[in-house]
Amino acid sequence: MADLLLGQVVSFQGDPFVQADAARHLANGAVLIDAGRIAAVGDAADLRARHPQARVHDYDRALISAGFVDAHVHYPQTAIIASWGKRLIDWLNTYTFPEEMRFADSAYADTIANRYLDLVLARGTTTVCTYATIHPASVDAIFTAAQSRGMRLYAGKTCMDRNAPAGLTDTAQSAYDDSKTLLQKWHGVGRLSYVITPRFSPTSTPEQLAALGALWREYPDCLMQTHLSEQLDEIAWVKDLFPQSRDYLDTYEAQGLLREGALYGHAIHLTEREKSRLIEAGASLIHCPTSNTFIGSGLFDMGLARHLRVGLATDTGGGSSFSMLRTMAAAYEVAQLRGQSLHPSQLWWLATQGSARALHADHQIGNIAVGMEADLAIIDLASTPAIAQATARAEDIWQAVFPTIMMGDDRAIAAVWVQGSNVKYS
């Protein structure tokens, strides 16, 4: 039987960074879900009349949105989120690497994978793109947990063959072999996609990067994710490690790791050459605002969104929140510090359709349109007294949404639908 969801419906007919009227709002709208997909979108009274047998879910004045898409996370860092922050390299050595060592235990990996997905689903996130650890079992754990929930999920084994503890390093050959085995096991199974995942150039030799570039040429429909130009001292380190490279991006480009389908997290301190090559190659940048402020990395240039695919991400656990609402708020604040005022519709797009586009999945997720997969978040726009009093003064939908962006948390998530099923995790 089909399900009919009633409420305010927000969707996108284009990119609000380049099209002023891209956002669409139905004040008395409805979304019909059938067989896990969106079958119709329109006026509530009209769809109720046309589908009298559908199960009705009346969300009143709540907002019916596409589920949030978190385009860059490290699920193995779930337990160390909000650890007292240092600079990037210190943070990795002090918190990240010791925690990731624990994922040699497959039972621990299973526990954290399930905990992580429960936490993000409770906050309206229905798709993530995540790094695992070097352990193949960590990839199995997150894919298995996502599969049991019906989620669309992207993940890959993190590869490192230098500048990491012995228990967290592989080799160029084993990184290739393990990644290929996992790719063949999981990629395209249901809603799961494998992502080729060198952590970043400082922890991979040119030989390992080249091996993963070769793997990507063999499986060009996969995505590739890594980090780029997060902190100035990191960039100086890369220059010392790769004296032959023109810049940080060139360490990837020289090994076949730059083209469409490449996802670069952070990308804060880019040279003009790097910007030009990223645009020319059609790569994606993933903005991680709470991480960039928490670890003191810098301020992302959202002006790049007019020229590149840009997604939004919590960057758990360098990021300080599992919530994409909090991440949107941080993105707004970061842009303000750069003199770039982001409209609420642009923030919402970044957390849904923009991130889906960065993952080359905007034909499947991230929007409310006929034929899309039915991953939805139902947002209470009056979830706390402070938000309710601000929303009551709103003159349009985006004025009503903005207080929830800036002050909302998991209390704002009234319901979550994954592949057409109503799920509730807390």
C-alpha positions in Angstrom: 0.0 0.0 0.0 1.2 3.5 -0.8 1.9 6.1 1.9 0.8 9.7 1.6 2.8 12.3 3.6 1.1 15.6 4.3 2.9 18.8 5.3 5.0 21.7 3.8 7.1 20.3 1.0 10.4 21.8 -0.1 12.3 20.7 -3.2 14.7 22.1 -5.8 14.4 22.6 -9.5 17.9 23.8 -9.9 21.0 25.0 -8.1 20.2 28.0 -5.9 23.8 29.2 -6.2 23.2 29.9 -9.9 19.4 30.1 -10.1 17.5 32.4 -7.8 14.2 30.6 -8.1 15.6 27.1 -7.8 13.7 26.2 -4.6 10.1 25.1 -4.7 7.7 25.3 -1.7 4.3 23.7 -1.3 2.6 25.2 1.8 -0.1 22.5 1.8 1.8 19.8 0.0 1.9 16.0 -0.1 4.4 13.3 -1.1 3.1 9.9 -2.3 5.5 7.0 -1.7 5.1 3.7 -3.4 7.6 0.7 -3.5 10.4 2.8 -1.9 10.2 5.7 -4.4 8.4 9.0 -4.7 5.4 8.4 -6.9 3.8 11.9 -6.8 4.3 15.3 -5.4 1.7 18.0 -5.3 -1.2 19.7 -3.5 -2.4 17.7 -0.5 -6.1 17.9 -1.2 -5.5 16.8 -4.8 -3.4 13.8 -4.0 -5.7 12.7 -1.2 -8.6 12.7 -3.7 -6.6 10.8 -6.3 -5.2 8.2 -3.8 -8.0 7.4 -1.3 -6.5 4.1 -0.4 -3.1 5.4 0.6 -2.0 5.4 4.3 -2.1 9.1 5.3 0.7 10.5 7.6 -0.3 14.1 8.5 2.7 16.1 9.6 0.7 19.3 9.8 3.0 22.4 9.4 6.2 20.3 9.6 8.6 20.5 6.6 8.9 17.4 4.4 12.4 17.4 3.0 14.8 15.1 1.3 16.9 13.3 3.9 20.2 14.9 4.6 23.3 13.7 2.7 26.6 13.8 4.7 29.3 13.7 2.1 32.5 13.2 4.2 32.7 11.4 7.5 34.9 9.0 9.4 32.5 6.7 11.2 35.4 5.0 13.1 35.8 8.3 14.9 32.3 8.2 16.4 33.6 7.6 20.0 36.2 10.4 19.9 34.0 13.2 18.7 34.4 16.4 20.7 37.7 15.4 22.1 39.8 18.4 23.1 41.1 19.8 19.9 44.6 20.3 18.7 46.0 20.9 15.2 45.3 18.3 12.6 48.5 16.2 12.9 48.4 16.2 16.7 44.7 15.3 16.6 45.4 12.4 14.4 48.2 11.0 16.5 46.5 11.7 19.9 43.0 10.6 19.1 42.4 9.2 15.7 45.1 6.6 15.2 44.7 5.0 18.6 40.9 4.7 18.2 41.2 3.3 14.6 43.6 0.6 16.0 40.6 -0.8 17.8 38.9 -1.7 14.6 41.1 -4.7 14.2 38.4 -6.2 16.4 35.5 -6.8 14.1 33.0 -6.9 17.0 34.1 -3.4 17.9 33.7 -2.3 14.3 30.2 -3.7 14.2 29.3 -1.9 17.5 30.5 1.5 16.3 29.0 1.1 12.8 25.6 0.5 14.2 25.9 3.2 16.8 27.0 5.7 14.2 24.1 5.0 11.8 21.6 5.2 14.6 23.0 8.6 15.7 22.8 10.1 12.2 19.4 8.7 11.3 18.0 10.2 14.5 19.3 13.6 13.1 17.7 13.2 9.7 20.7 12.0 7.7 19.8 9.2 5.4 23.0 8.9 3.3 26.7 9.2 4.3 30.0 8.8 2.5 32.4 7.5 5.0 36.0 6.5 5.5 36.6 3.2 7.3 40.0 2.1 8.7 42.7 0.1 7.0 40.9 -3.1 8.3 38.6 -4.8 5.7 36.3 -5.7 8.6 35.6 -2.1 9.2 34.2 -1.8 5.7 32.2 -4.9 6.1 30.8 -3.5 9.3 29.5 -0.2 8.0 28.1 -1.8 4.8 26.3 -4.5 6.7 24.8 -2.0 9.2 23.6 0.2 6.3 22.2 -2.8 4.4 20.1 -3.8 7.5 18.6 -0.3 7.5 18.0 0.0 3.8 20.3 3.0 3.5 22.2 4.3 0.5 25.8 4.5 1.7 29.3 5.1 0.3 32.4 3.7 2.1 35.9 2.5 1.5 38.9 1.1 3.2 41.3 3.8 4.3 44.8 3.2 2.8 48.1 4.4 4.5 51.6 3.0 4.0 53.6 5.6 5.8 53.5 8.2 8.7 51.0 6.2 10.7 51.4 3.5 13.4 52.5 0.1 12.3 49.1 -1.4 13.2 47.4 1.1 10.8 49.7 0.8 7.7 49.4 -1.4 4.7 51.4 -1.4 1.5 50.9 -0.3 -2.1 50.1 -3.8 -3.1 47.9 -4.8 -0.1 46.0 -1.5 -0.4 45.2 -2.3 -4.0 44.4 -6.0 -3.3 42.2 -5.3 -0.2 40.4 -2.4 -1.9 39.7 -4.5 -5.0 38.4 -7.4 -3.0 36.1 -5.2 -1.0 35.0 -3.3 -4.1 34.1 -6.6 -5.8 32.2 -7.7 -2.7 30.1 -4.6 -2.0 30.0 -2.1 -4.9 26.6 -2.0 -6.4 25.0 -4.4 -3.9 21.6 -2.9 -3.2 22.1 0.7 -2.3 25.8 0.4 -1.4 28.8 1.9 -3.3 32.5 1.4 -2.8 34.8 4.4 -2.7 38.5 4.2 -3.3 40.1 5.8 -0.2 43.6 7.0 0.2 43.5 8.9 3.5 45.7 11.8 2.2 49.1 12.2 0.6 51.1 12.5 3.8 50.1 8.9 4.7 50.5 7.4 1.2 53.7 7.0 -0.8 53.6 7.9 -4.5 53.6 4.1 -5.1 50.4 3.6 -3.1 48.7 6.5 -4.7 49.6 5.1 -8.1 48.3 1.7 -7.2 44.9 3.2 -6.2 44.9 5.3 -9.3 45.3 2.1 -11.3 42.4 0.5 -9.4 40.3 3.5 -10.2 41.0 3.2 -13.9 39.8 -0.4 -13.7 36.6 0.6 -12.0 35.8 4.1 -13.3 32.2 4.1 -12.0 33.5 4.2 -8.4 34.1 7.4 -6.5 37.5 8.3 -5.0 37.7 10.2 -1.7 40.6 11.9 0.0 41.7 15.1 1.8 43.2 18.2 0.2 44.7 21.4 1.6 43.1 21.3 5.0 45.8 23.2 7.0 48.8 25.3 6.2 51.3 23.1 8.1 49.8 20.1 6.3 50.5 21.7 3.0 54.1 22.4 4.0 54.5 18.8 5.0 53.2 17.7 1.6 55.7 19.9 -0.1 58.5 18.3 1.8 57.2 14.8 1.1 56.6 15.5 -2.6 59.2 17.9 -3.7 58.6 17.0 -7.4 54.9 18.1 -7.2 53.7 21.5 -8.3 51.3 21.7 -5.4 49.1 19.5 -3.1 46.6 18.6 -5.8 49.4 17.5 -8.1 50.3 14.7 -5.7 47.0 13.1 -6.6 46.8 14.2 -10.2 50.2 12.7 -11.1 48.9 9.3 -9.9 45.6 9.3 -11.7 43.5 10.5 -8.8 42.0 13.6 -10.4 38.8 13.5 -12.6 35.1 13.5 -12.2 34.1 11.3 -9.3 37.0 12.6 -7.1 35.8 13.9 -3.7 38.3 16.2 -1.9 37.5 17.0 1.7 38.2 20.5 3.0 40.1 22.2 0.1 40.5 25.4 2.0 43.9 26.7 1.0 43.9 26.2 -2.7 46.3 27.8 -5.3 44.9 29.3 -8.4 46.3 26.4 -10.4 44.5 23.9 -8.2 41.2 25.8 -8.5 41.5 25.8 -12.3 42.4 22.1 -12.5 39.6 21.1 -10.1 37.1 23.0 -12.2 38.5 21.6 -15.5 38.4 18.0 -14.1 34.9 18.3 -12.8 35.9 17.2 -9.3 33.8 17.6 -6.1 34.8 19.6 -3.0 33.3 18.7 0.4 32.9 21.5 2.9 33.4 20.5 6.5 32.7 23.7 8.5 32.5 22.4 12.1 35.7 20.4 11.6 37.5 23.4 10.0 36.6 25.6 12.9 37.1 23.0 15.7 40.6 22.1 14.5 41.4 25.6 13.4 41.9 24.8 9.7 40.5 27.9 8.0 37.5 29.2 6.1 36.2 27.5 3.0 35.5 29.7 0.0 31.8 29.1 -0.9 32.2 31.1 -4.0 33.6 27.9 -5.5 30.1 26.5 -5.5 29.3 28.5 -8.6 31.9 26.6 -10.5 32.3 23.2 -8.8 30.2 20.4 -7.3 30.3 21.3 -3.5 28.9 19.0 -0.9 28.4 19.6 2.9 29.7 17.3 5.6 29.9 16.8 9.4 33.4 15.2 9.1 32.8 13.1 12.2 34.8 13.0 14.4 37.0 16.1 13.6 33.7 17.8 13.2 32.0 18.5 16.4 28.4 17.4 15.7 26.5 14.5 14.0 23.8 17.0 12.9 23.6 18.4 9.4 21.5 21.2 10.9 24.4 22.3 13.1 26.7 21.8 10.0 24.5 24.2 8.0 24.6 26.7 10.8 28.4 26.5 10.8 28.6 26.8 7.0 26.5 30.0 7.3 28.9 31.4 10.0 32.0 30.5 8.0 30.7 32.2 4.9 29.8 35.3 6.9 33.4 35.5 8.0 34.4 35.5 4.3 31.8 38.2 3.5 29.6 35.6 1.7 26.0 35.6 2.9 24.4 32.3 2.2 20.6 32.1 1.7 18.8 29.5 3.8 17.8 27.7 0.5 21.5 27.4 -0.4 22.3 25.9 2.9 19.4 23.4 2.6 20.5 22.5 -0.9 24.1 21.9 0.2 22.9 19.4 2.8 20.6 17.6 0.4 20.8 18.0 -3.4 24.2 19.6 -3.3 25.8 16.8 -1.4 24.0 14.2 -3.6 25.3 16.0 -6.7 28.8 15.9 -5.3 28.4 12.2 -4.9 27.0 11.9 -8.5 23.8 10.6 -6.9 21.5 13.6 -7.5 19.4 11.4 -9.8 18.6 9.1 -6.9 18.7 11.0 -3.6 18.7 14.5 -2.2 15.5 15.9 -3.6 11.8 15.4 -3.7 10.7 14.5 -7.2 8.9 11.7 -8.9 11.1 8.7 -9.3 13.6 9.6 -6.6 14.3 7.2 -3.8 12.1 7.9 -0.8 14.6 9.0 1.8 13.0 11.9 3.7 13.4 13.9 6.8 10.4 15.5 8.5 11.4 18.7 10.2 9.4 20.3 13.1 9.9 24.1 12.5 8.8 24.8 16.1 10.8 22.2 18.0 11.8 24.4 20.9 10.2 27.5 22.4 13.1 29.7 21.1 12.7 28.4 17.6 8.9 28.5 17.7 8.8 32.2 18.7 11.3 33.1 15.9 9.5 31.0 13.3 6.1 32.6 14.2 7.5 35.9 12.9 8.5 34.5 9.5 7.1 36.1 6.3 8.1 33.2 4.0 9.2 29.6 4.2 12.9 30.3 4.3 12.5 32.8 7.2 10.6 30.0 8.9 13.4 27.5 8.2 16.3 29.6 9.2 15.8 29.5 13.0 15.8 25.7 12.8 19.0 25.8 10.7 20.7 28.0 13.3 19.3 26.6 16.6 17.9 23.2 15.7 19.0 19.8 16.9 17.7 16.2 17.0 14.5 17.5 18.6 13.6 19.1 15.2 13.5 15.7 13.5 9.9 14.6 13.7 10.3 11.5 11.5 12.7 9.8 9.1 11.9 7.7 6.0 14.4 5.5 4.4 13.6 3.8 1.1 9.9 4.4 1.8 9.9 3.0 5.3 9.2 5.0 8.3 12.2 4.5 10.7 12.8 5.9 14.2 16.2 5.7 15.9 17.4 7.5 19.0 
